Structures are given as structure tokens and as C-alpha cells.
Amino acid sequence: MPRDLPPEILNIIFSYFHNKSDLFTLAQVSKSWADSVCSFYIYPSLRFATPAALQKCLNVFSQTATNRKLRAQQNWSRLVRRKLRPALGASRPGFEPTQNFYSCRNYGLFVREIDLTKLQGKGIVTDREIEQLTNNCPYLRSINLYNCHAVTDAAIEHLATKCSYLETVYLAGLTTLTGSFLTALRASCPKLHTLNINLCVAVFGPHIIESTELSHLATLKLDKVTLVDPDLIMIAQHCAHTLITLSLNHCRITDTTIDELACICPRLHHLSISDLGYVRRLNLARLPPLLRTLNISKNTLTDATLATIARDTHHTLQSIDLSNTSTPPAGIRAILDACPRIERLLITRTILTRDLCLSLLHLAPNLTTLSIRACMVPHPQALLDALSLAAGSRLKHLDLSLSPPPGEDLLRAVSAKGGKEKIETLMVANVDRMGVGGKEVLLELPALFPRLRVLGLARWKAVDDEVVVAAVEGLERLEELDLAECWEVSEECMQLPRVRGVIEWAGWARVKEEVW
């Protein structure tokens, strides 16, 4: 009988089940199994990889709700019989034989986080699924509905009403939302501190102004949302003393407004203003004094902006993205020399001069992420010295998609200096399609960097079925494989289970906080 198994054995058995829906099913077997599952294995996060897993969880929630109603009816009937005919109450109250056990526990009470990002864009998640989940998870703290296109304002309003403890809400890509849900979030979720409505193109500034009256709002992401300068100023004023992270990528605001933000929000640590459509040349006069992360990619920067970055952030800046800014090597070097605490550096399409490589060498002990995509390297040895020092220190994420592509000597040297044990992300895309060789070094990558989780091989003519199979079989930890424009890979290879798994994952991993 299941109840005769000691808890230690039950715990070992349950440890082999990683799907939460399966654990919910095991909890239906007996009371001892239910106690064991709920004590050790009902984790606070629900992440569904397939529609079947989501439906299975919803079925369990529905069944346990029905069981609770039946249990209440039986308890009432037992009480009535005991009052009317005391002789029938001889058995112990609450006794329940194991073979007749059925669970009425609400497992949703344990859930604190729901992530539906793997079901994105397929019309699988609708208002009905959101309402069923939130009805059973009243203590939910975080929900991620990235690209669940079928979800409407009504579902988010229902979510806010049922889950008043919400702290983090990711709604990026929900193009059907109109903004009325923000009023419900403000009224029902006073502890909300993170709101992501990137790409919600039907949401306008006046709606957002209402939501920013929340007293704990610290993170606000508004990429591609329709905003004008006065709206942004009012938003900043409402959360001036709490706002820490602000993302305004692809918004049509001016650099003058960015200067005002620096004064209004003194606690701002993370600012992202990539590709501002109304600004031809980004000219910043000031930046927040505590700024740690700055993304100004896809903007044309003036010399004054470079000087402002070096002046206002030299004590605090830890991450900067200068991709596609046409910044000359001297300007990049001035920033690197002024900001010695930089850990994450992204630059593209520049010339890595000897002086710039020397600045990289000084930063190398701190670097955890380095992207030098499409950069030209006239002095390979200078770059090798910097990469060798970084690989032996803290470097984990490296984009070496150089122009021309890196040679095998460079990759082997990085591996030998410590990259073999530390690097988890490696991008070696052939960005300019230069050269036709390289297959030998691509086949060698699993041996050079065995701990890789993300590997980028885009645009290589040398990438064929043999290279792909070698990568997925040689890299046990591989989660994402970028094969964009690798036309030599056959359809049969792409359909192999292991290959299909890492290809389907590609692009998804960047939904949360992107490596690059």
C-alpha cells in the first residue's frame, strides 16, 4: 500500500518527476503521498513547455475544486446525520480510509510564479486559461505572458482582481491590450514593482501615467509604446523616488527629455534608450548619478554625449551597449579608460586598434560579457592578450563574430587560458560571409568550450549536418543553437529531436534578460 512506504523512499521516487502536473497527479493517490508532495515538491514556479502540460494542470485544479465541493457536502451530511441520529456518529470524525482518498487541497496556494513564454504566439493561451489559473493561485507574485497574443484586457483585469499580491507582470508583445487593464493593476496590486509592456502598441501615454502612481514601482519597460515627451515627464515624476530601471527603446522621444529624466529620477540605475526615432544625433548633457547599465545602441552619438558618459558615470557604470553607434575607436577608448568598473561591453563595426585593445586589457579582469561583433582586428596579438586575461578571470559570454571570422589560433588560445572551464555563451557568426573554410575549427568547438549553453554559428557556409550533430552531441549543456542562414543544413538534420529542441529554444532565451 502507498501509505506503508516511508517518507524517505517517497521523496526519492518523487525526485524523478520534474513536471509539476505529474506531481499534482501523484498527490491524488493517498493522503501520505499528498503530504509528501506538498511538503517537498510543490515548488512555487509553474513553467509549461507544452499545451498538454498546461491542460493537465488546469484539469487538476478543476478536479480538486470539485473535490472540495463534494467534501463540504459530505461533511454537512455527516453533521446532519449525527445531530438527527447520534448513533450513526460512532466512527471517528475525520477518519478516511486510504483507498477512498481523494485530494481536495488547492495546490494553487503554493504557486508564486507562472511562466507561459514557451506557449507564446500559438493561440494556446486565451482569457479562459488565464482566468482558470488565477482563480486557483491567489498568492501569485509573478506572471510572464510574453507574446500570448490572444490575451485581452479582460483577462489582465481578472488577474489583477484575483491576485492582489502581484509584484512582477510581463505583458510584452500583447498587441491586443488597449491600456484599460492598467487601472485595475493600480487599484488591486499595490505591491507591483515591475511592469513590462514592451511592444504593446495600442497602449498610450495617459494609460501608463495612471499605473505609475503605484508606490513601489521600480522597473518600467515601455519599448515601442506610443509616448510623447510630456507623458514621459509625468510618468517619471510619479515614480521619481522608486524608479530604478527604465527602458524606452524605439520610443519617439527627444534627448532633452532624457536630460530631464536624469534630474527627476536620481535613483535610476538602468537606462535603455536604443534607436530613438526622433533623434538624429543623440546629444546628452547629463545622466543619472547612480547609473550602472546604459544601452544607447542604434543611435548616432555626439562627442558631447561621449564626454557626458565619461564624466557622469565613471564611478558607477558596469554595463554599456555601444552597438551600431558608429563611435570611433578613440571615443570608445575614452569611455573605457574613464569607467574602470565596466563588466559588460558591447561594440560593433569598429576597428580594434592597438590602443583600444590596451584599454580592453585593463578592463579584462572585470569583464563577464564581451561582444565585438563585426569588428576589424588589425593587431590580433593585442586582442589575444586582452581575451586571454579576460578568459582567465570572469568572462562567461563572448561574441567573437569578427570581420573576417576568428581563426582557430585565437579560439584555441582563449580556450587554453581558461575559457574552456568558464565560457557559457559563444557567438562566432560569419557576419560578412567572408571566406568559405572554417569547418575544422567549427567541429573542434565542443572540445574547446565544453560548458557552452548558447552557441551561434550563423551565416557559415561550412556549417552542415556534420557540424550541427557534432555540436549537439558534444555539448551536453547546450540550450540554444543559432543557425540563421546556414543553408547547408538539411531538413532531416533539423528534425532530429535533440537538434529541434535547441533550435526551438533559440530566440526564447532572450525573452527575459538577454545575454547580449
GUDREN-577047 format. One record per residue (C-alpha): x, y, z; chain; residue number from 0. Coordinates in steps of 0.2 Angstrom, whole numbers, plus 5000, padded with zeros to 4 digits. Example, Ala and Ser with C-alpha at 12.3 -4.5 7.8 and 13.67 -1.06 7.14 Angstrom:
<rs>
    c1    c2    c3  kette   nr
  5062  4978  5039      A    0
  5068  4995  5036      A    1
</rs>
This chain:
<rs>
    c1    c2    c3  kette   nr
  5000  5000  5000      A    0
  5007  5018  4996      A    1
  5004  5023  5014      A    2
  5016  5009  5020      A    3
  5031  5017  5011      A    4
  5042  5028  5022      A    5
  5043  5046  5018      A    6
  5062  5044  5013      A    7
  5058  5032  4999      A    8
  5043  5043  4993      A    9
  5055  5058  4992      A   10
  5067  5048  4981      A   11
  5053  5042  4970      A   12
  5046  5059  4968      A   13
  5063  5067  4964      A   14
  5062  5059  4947      A   15
  5047  5069  4942      A   16
  5051  5086  4935      A   17
  5034  5090  4928      A   18
  5023  5099  4941      A   19
  5007  5092  4933      A   20
  5014  5074  4936      A   21
  5017  5079  4954      A   22
  4999  5085  4956      A   23
  4993  5068  4949      A   24
  5004  5059  4962      A   25
  4996  5069  4976      A   26
  4979  5061  4972      A   27
  4985  5044  4976      A   28
  4984  5044  4995      A   29
  4985  5056  5010      A   30
  5003  5051  5014      A   31
  5008  5054  4996      A   32
  4999  5071  4996      A   33
  5008  5077  5012      A   34
  5025  5071  5005      A   35
  5022  5080  4988      A   36
  5016  5096  4996      A   37
  5030  5096  5009      A   38
  5044  5094  4997      A   39
  5040  5095  4979      A   40
  5026  5108  4975      A   41
  5038  5122  4970      A   42
  5032  5140  4969      A   43
  5035  5141  4950      A   44
  5024  5134  4936      A   45
  5033  5134  4918      A   46
  5024  5125  4905      A   47
  5033  5118  4890      A   48
  5018  5111  4880      A   49
  5000  5114  4879      A   50
  4996  5097  4886      A   51
  5006  5101  4902      A   52
  4995  5117  4904      A   53
  4979  5107  4901      A   54
  4984  5094  4913      A   55
  4987  5107  4927      A   56
  4971  5115  4923      A   57
  4962  5098  4925      A   58
  4970  5095  4942      A   59
  4964  5112  4948      A   60
  4947  5109  4941      A   61
  4946  5091  4949      A   62
  4952  5097  4966      A   63
  4939  5111  4966      A   64
  4926  5098  4963      A   65
  4933  5088  4977      A   66
  4932  5102  4989      A   67
  4913  5104  4985      A   68
  4910  5086  4987      A   69
  4920  5086  5004      A   70
  4909  5100  5010      A   71
  4893  5092  5005      A   72
  4899  5076  5014      A   73
  4904  5085  5030      A   74
  4887  5094  5030      A   75
  4878  5077  5028      A   76
  4888  5069  5042      A   77
  4885  5083  5053      A   78
  4866  5082  5050      A   79
  4865  5064  5052      A   80
  4875  5065  5069      A   81
  4863  5078  5075      A   82
  4847  5068  5070      A   83
  4853  5051  5074      A   84
  4868  5051  5086      A   85
  4870  5033  5085      A   86
  4877  5035  5067      A   87
  4891  5046  5074      A   88
  4901  5031  5082      A   89
  4915  5031  5070      A   90
  4929  5044  5072      A   91
  4926  5061  5064      A   92
  4938  5064  5050      A   93
  4943  5046  5048      A   94
  4946  5042  5029      A   95
  4952  5025  5023      A   96
  4967  5027  5011      A   97
  4959  5018  4997      A   98
  4945  5030  4996      A   99
  4956  5045  4997      A  100
  4954  5060  4985      A  101
  4963  5076  4987      A  102
  4953  5092  4989      A  103
  4969  5103  4993      A  104
  4971  5119  4982      A  105
  4988  5117  4975      A  106
  4987  5134  4968      A  107
  4990  5141  4985      A  108
  5008  5136  4984      A  109
  5011  5144  4967      A  110
  5021  5161  4967      A  111
  5026  5162  4948      A  112
  5018  5157  4932      A  113
  5028  5157  4916      A  114
  5019  5154  4899      A  115
  5033  5161  4887      A  116
  5036  5144  4879      A  117
  5017  5144  4873      A  118
  5019  5161  4865      A  119
  5011  5166  4849      A  120
  5001  5150  4846      A  121
  4984  5155  4852      A  122
  4985  5142  4865      A  123
  4984  5154  4880      A  124
  4967  5163  4880      A  125
  4957  5173  4893      A  126
  4949  5157  4898      A  127
  4966  5149  4903      A  128
  4972  5164  4912      A  129
  4956  5165  4922      A  130
  4957  5147  4927      A  131
  4975  5149  4933      A  132
  4972  5165  4943      A  133
  4956  5158  4951      A  134
  4967  5145  4959      A  135
  4983  5155  4963      A  136
  4978  5169  4974      A  137
  4995  5172  4981      A  138
  5004  5174  4964      A  139
  5018  5186  4964      A  140
  5025  5185  4946      A  141
  5017  5181  4929      A  142
  5025  5181  4912      A  143
  5013  5181  4897      A  144
  5026  5186  4883      A  145
  5018  5185  4866      A  146
  5002  5177  4872      A  147
  4993  5187  4858      A  148
  4975  5180  4862      A  149
  4975  5188  4880      A  150
  4964  5203  4881      A  151
  4962  5217  4894      A  152
  4948  5207  4902      A  153
  4960  5193  4907      A  154
  4973  5205  4914      A  155
  4959  5214  4924      A  156
  4953  5197  4931      A  157
  4971  5193  4935      A  158
  4973  5209  4945      A  159
  4957  5207  4955      A  160
  4961  5189  4960      A  161
  4980  5190  4963      A  162
  4982  5206  4973      A  163
  4999  5201  4979      A  164
  5007  5203  4961      A  165
  5024  5211  4961      A  166
  5030  5207  4943      A  167
  5020  5207  4927      A  168
  5027  5204  4910      A  169
  5015  5208  4896      A  170
  5027  5211  4882      A  171
  5020  5208  4864      A  172
  5002  5208  4869      A  173
  4996  5219  4855      A  174
  4978  5217  4859      A  175
  4979  5226  4875      A  176
  4972  5244  4875      A  177
  4978  5250  4892      A  178
  4962  5249  4902      A  179
  4970  5234  4912      A  180
  4982  5247  4920      A  181
  4968  5255  4930      A  182
  4964  5238  4938      A  183
  4983  5234  4941      A  184
  4984  5251  4950      A  185
  4969  5248  4961      A  186
  4971  5230  4965      A  187
  4990  5227  4966      A  188
  4998  5240  4977      A  189
  5014  5229  4979      A  190
  5018  5229  4960      A  191
  5036  5234  4957      A  192
  5040  5228  4939      A  193
  5029  5231  4924      A  194
  5034  5226  4906      A  195
  5023  5231  4892      A  196
  5035  5231  4878      A  197
  5028  5231  4861      A  198
  5010  5234  4867      A  199
  5007  5246  4853      A  200
  4989  5250  4857      A  201
  4994  5257  4875      A  202
  4996  5276  4875      A  203
  5004  5288  4887      A  204
  4989  5293  4898      A  205
  4985  5275  4902      A  206
  5003  5272  4908      A  207
  5003  5288  4919      A  208
  4989  5280  4930      A  209
  4999  5265  4933      A  210
  5014  5274  4938      A  211
  5005  5280  4954      A  212
  5010  5264  4962      A  213
  5021  5267  4977      A  214
  5033  5253  4974      A  215
  5036  5254  4955      A  216
  5054  5251  4952      A  217
  5055  5243  4934      A  218
  5046  5250  4919      A  219
  5049  5244  4902      A  220
  5040  5253  4888      A  221
  5049  5248  4872      A  222
  5039  5253  4856      A  223
  5025  5261  4866      A  224
  5017  5277  4860      A  225
  5024  5290  4871      A  226
  5027  5309  4869      A  227
  5039  5319  4880      A  228
  5026  5327  4892      A  229
  5019  5309  4895      A  230
  5036  5303  4900      A  231
  5040  5318  4911      A  232
  5023  5314  4921      A  233
  5027  5296  4922      A  234
  5045  5300  4929      A  235
  5038  5312  4942      A  236
  5025  5300  4948      A  237
  5039  5287  4952      A  238
  5054  5298  4954      A  239
  5060  5291  4971      A  240
  5057  5272  4967      A  241
  5061  5270  4948      A  242
  5077  5260  4946      A  243
  5075  5253  4929      A  244
  5068  5262  4913      A  245
  5068  5255  4896      A  246
  5062  5267  4881      A  247
  5069  5258  4866      A  248
  5061  5263  4849      A  249
  5051  5277  4858      A  250
  5049  5294  4849      A  251
  5056  5305  4862      A  252
  5069  5318  4862      A  253
  5086  5319  4870      A  254
  5081  5334  4880      A  255
  5068  5323  4889      A  256
  5082  5311  4893      A  257
  5092  5325  4901      A  258
  5076  5330  4912      A  259
  5075  5312  4917      A  260
  5092  5312  4925      A  261
  5086  5326  4936      A  262
  5069  5319  4940      A  263
  5074  5301  4944      A  264
  5091  5302  4954      A  265
  5090  5283  4959      A  266
  5089  5277  4941      A  267
  5102  5263  4939      A  268
  5097  5255  4922      A  269
  5093  5265  4907      A  270
  5089  5259  4889      A  271
  5086  5271  4875      A  272
  5091  5261  4859      A  273
  5085  5268  4842      A  274
  5076  5284  4847      A  275
  5066  5288  4831      A  276
  5065  5307  4833      A  277
  5084  5310  4837      A  278
  5096  5311  4823      A  279
  5111  5314  4834      A  280
  5110  5309  4852      A  281
  5116  5324  4862      A  282
  5115  5321  4881      A  283
  5120  5334  4893      A  284
  5118  5324  4909      A  285
  5115  5306  4915      A  286
  5108  5299  4932      A  287
  5122  5299  4945      A  288
  5120  5281  4950      A  289
  5118  5274  4933      A  290
  5125  5256  4931      A  291
  5118  5250  4915      A  292
  5117  5260  4899      A  293
  5110  5255  4882      A  294
  5112  5268  4868      A  295
  5114  5256  4854      A  296
  5107  5261  4836      A  297
  5110  5280  4839      A  298
  5122  5292  4832      A  299
  5132  5299  4847      A  300
  5139  5316  4848      A  301
  5156  5320  4856      A  302
  5147  5329  4870      A  303
  5137  5313  4873      A  304
  5153  5303  4875      A  305
  5160  5316  4886      A  306
  5144  5315  4897      A  307
  5145  5296  4899      A  308
  5164  5298  4904      A  309
  5160  5312  4916      A  310
  5144  5307  4925      A  311
  5146  5288  4926      A  312
  5164  5285  4929      A  313
  5162  5278  4947      A  314
  5146  5268  4944      A  315
  5145  5261  4926      A  316
  5145  5242  4924      A  317
  5137  5239  4908      A  318
  5137  5249  4891      A  319
  5130  5244  4874      A  320
  5138  5254  4860      A  321
  5132  5243  4846      A  322
  5129  5251  4829      A  323
  5133  5269  4836      A  324
  5147  5272  4823      A  325
  5158  5278  4838      A  326
  5176  5280  4833      A  327
  5189  5269  4842      A  328
  5195  5285  4852      A  329
  5178  5288  4859      A  330
  5176  5270  4865      A  331
  5193  5271  4872      A  332
  5189  5287  4882      A  333
  5174  5279  4890      A  334
  5183  5263  4894      A  335
  5198  5272  4902      A  336
  5185  5283  4912      A  337
  5174  5269  4918      A  338
  5186  5255  4925      A  339
  5171  5245  4933      A  340
  5163  5240  4917      A  341
  5159  5221  4917      A  342
  5148  5220  4901      A  343
  5154  5229  4885      A  344
  5145  5228  4868      A  345
  5153  5236  4852      A  346
  5151  5233  4834      A  347
  5158  5238  4817      A  348
  5173  5247  4824      A  349
  5192  5245  4822      A  350
  5200  5237  4837      A  351
  5216  5247  4836      A  352
  5231  5243  4847      A  353
  5226  5257  4860      A  354
  5208  5251  4861      A  355
  5214  5233  4864      A  356
  5226  5240  4878      A  357
  5210  5248  4886      A  358
  5201  5231  4885      A  359
  5217  5223  4893      A  360
  5215  5235  4908      A  361
  5196  5230  4909      A  362
  5199  5212  4906      A  363
  5199  5206  4924      A  364
  5181  5213  4927      A  365
  5173  5208  4911      A  366
  5159  5195  4911      A  367
  5152  5199  4894      A  368
  5161  5205  4879      A  369
  5154  5207  4861      A  370
  5165  5214  4847      A  371
  5153  5209  4833      A  372
  5159  5213  4815      A  373
  5174  5222  4822      A  374
  5191  5223  4812      A  375
  5206  5217  4821      A  376
  5222  5224  4813      A  377
  5233  5218  4828      A  378
  5227  5201  4833      A  379
  5240  5199  4846      A  380
  5234  5214  4856      A  381
  5217  5207  4856      A  382
  5223  5190  4860      A  383
  5232  5197  4876      A  384
  5216  5205  4882      A  385
  5205  5190  4878      A  386
  5217  5178  4887      A  387
  5217  5189  4903      A  388
  5198  5190  4902      A  389
  5195  5171  4899      A  390
  5206  5168  4914      A  391
  5196  5179  4925      A  392
  5177  5181  4924      A  393
  5172  5180  4906      A  394
  5157  5169  4903      A  395
  5148  5177  4887      A  396
  5159  5181  4872      A  397
  5154  5186  4854      A  398
  5168  5184  4843      A  399
  5159  5187  4826      A  400
  5173  5196  4819      A  401
  5176  5203  4801      A  402
  5185  5192  4795      A  403
  5180  5177  4806      A  404
  5191  5172  4820      A  405
  5205  5159  4816      A  406
  5207  5143  4825      A  407
  5223  5150  4834      A  408
  5213  5164  4843      A  409
  5199  5151  4848      A  410
  5212  5139  4855      A  411
  5221  5152  4864      A  412
  5205  5158  4873      A  413
  5201  5140  4877      A  414
  5218  5137  4884      A  415
  5219  5152  4895      A  416
  5203  5147  4905      A  417
  5189  5149  4893      A  418
  5187  5130  4892      A  419
  5180  5130  4910      A  420
  5171  5146  4911      A  421
  5163  5152  4894      A  422
  5145  5148  4893      A  423
  5140  5158  4878      A  424
  5150  5159  4862      A  425
  5145  5168  4846      A  426
  5156  5165  4830      A  427
  5144  5171  4816      A  428
  5151  5174  4799      A  429
  5144  5192  4799      A  430
  5151  5197  4782      A  431
  5151  5180  4774      A  432
  5169  5181  4772      A  433
  5179  5165  4767      A  434
  5172  5148  4763      A  435
  5183  5137  4775      A  436
  5182  5135  4794      A  437
  5174  5118  4795      A  438
  5188  5111  4805      A  439
  5188  5124  4819      A  440
  5169  5123  4820      A  441
  5170  5104  4823      A  442
  5183  5107  4836      A  443
  5172  5120  4846      A  444
  5163  5106  4858      A  445
  5181  5101  4863      A  446
  5187  5119  4866      A  447
  5172  5125  4875      A  448
  5163  5110  4883      A  449
  5152  5121  4895      A  450
  5143  5130  4882      A  451
  5124  5134  4884      A  452
  5122  5145  4869      A  453
  5132  5144  4853      A  454
  5130  5155  4837      A  455
  5135  5149  4820      A  456
  5125  5160  4809      A  457
  5129  5163  4791      A  458
  5143  5150  4789      A  459
  5143  5141  4773      A  460
  5154  5127  4781      A  461
  5140  5123  4794      A  462
  5132  5107  4788      A  463
  5124  5092  4796      A  464
  5141  5085  4802      A  465
  5144  5102  4812      A  466
  5127  5103  4819      A  467
  5127  5085  4825      A  468
  5144  5087  4832      A  469
  5138  5102  4842      A  470
  5123  5095  4849      A  471
  5131  5078  4854      A  472
  5147  5086  4861      A  473
  5139  5099  4871      A  474
  5128  5091  4885      A  475
  5123  5108  4892      A  476
  5118  5116  4875      A  477
  5101  5125  4876      A  478
  5101  5137  4861      A  479
  5109  5135  4844      A  480
  5109  5149  4831      A  481
  5109  5143  4813      A  482
  5102  5158  4804      A  483
  5106  5157  4786      A  484
  5115  5141  4787      A  485
  5108  5134  4771      A  486
  5119  5118  4770      A  487
  5110  5111  4785      A  488
  5097  5098  4779      A  489
  5079  5097  4784      A  490
  5082  5079  4790      A  491
  5095  5086  4802      A  492
  5084  5100  4808      A  493
  5070  5087  4813      A  494
  5082  5077  4824      A  495
  5074  5078  4842      A  496
  5090  5085  4850      A  497
  5093  5097  4836      A  498
  5074  5103  4836      A  499
  5075  5105  4855      A  500
  5089  5118  4854      A  501
  5083  5127  4838      A  502
  5065  5129  4846      A  503
  5073  5136  4861      A  504
  5083  5149  4851      A  505
  5076  5166  4852      A  506
  5066  5162  4868      A  507
  5080  5163  4880      A  508
  5082  5181  4875      A  509
  5064  5185  4881      A  510
  5069  5188  4899      A  511
  5086  5197  4902      A  512
  5096  5195  4886      A  513
  5114  5189  4887      A  514
  5118  5202  4873      A  515
</rs>
